[in-house]
Amino acid sequence: MVGSIAAVGAGLAVLGVALGIGRIGGSAMDAIARQPEASGKIQTAMIISAALIEGAGLFGIVVALLGNNPA
């Protein structure tokens, strides 16, 4: 029972990360299509934002797995 709760928490964290990074990528592609000359700045901001979201997602997965440890 405890393991399934951890799996649900980790799955929700991964789903949130995937949606967030997908939205960043789509928005960055729209921005680059509108202003190709600013693609370097947009890409840099996109990579930094994706890294921050990935870190928060990893933190969420660790909390989900460690928070449900019965020991």
Secondary structure in CASP SS format (residue, H / E / C, confidence):
PFRMAT SS
TARGET T0000
AUTHOR 0000-0000-0000
METHOD secondary structure of the structure
MODEL  1
M C 1.00
V H 1.00
G H 1.00
S H 1.00
I H 1.00
A H 1.00
A H 1.00
V H 1.00
G H 1.00
A H 1.00
G H 1.00
L H 1.00
A H 1.00
V H 1.00
L H 1.00
G H 1.00
V H 1.00
A H 1.00
L H 1.00
G H 1.00
I H 1.00
G H 1.00
R H 1.00
I H 1.00
G H 1.00
G H 1.00
S H 1.00
A H 1.00
M H 1.00
D H 1.00
A H 1.00
I H 1.00
A H 1.00
R H 1.00
Q C 1.00
P H 1.00
E H 1.00
A H 1.00
S H 1.00
G H 1.00
K H 1.00
I H 1.00
Q H 1.00
T H 1.00
A H 1.00
M H 1.00
I H 1.00
I H 1.00
S H 1.00
A H 1.00
A H 1.00
L H 1.00
I H 1.00
E H 1.00
G H 1.00
A H 1.00
G H 1.00
L H 1.00
F H 1.00
G H 1.00
I H 1.00
V H 1.00
V H 1.00
A H 1.00
L H 1.00
L H 1.00
G H 1.00
N C 1.00
N C 1.00
P C 1.00
A C 1.00
END
